[in-house]
Amino acid sequence: MTQQPTPSLPPPPGWYPDPTGPGLRWWDGYRWTEHAQAATPPAAPAAPPLAPGAPLPSGVPEIHKQKWWHIPLLVVLGVASTLGWVVLQFLS
């Protein structure tokens, strides 16, 4: 008895290299669809982490300078204004 060759199955649905150009195109399991993704450039390598206490590279703003004095000031002003409002309400 001779075996008949099995027909090759199409690939499963998914994103595959676009046969018409750069990027990816969606294969729905039967045919190519109009859905395409443009080719994206490779991601830039991540910068190495800085050692603790090391100065920041030039061009990077120093946003963490331990400027926390404004928080207690705002709390004191809020409490003082609330107390002032309560005293004025009591006197009137």
Secondary structure, DSSP 8 states (H G I E B T S, - for coil): ------------SEEEE-TTSSSEEEE-SSSEEEEEE--------------TT----TT-----S---THHHHHHHHHHHHHHHHHHHHHH-
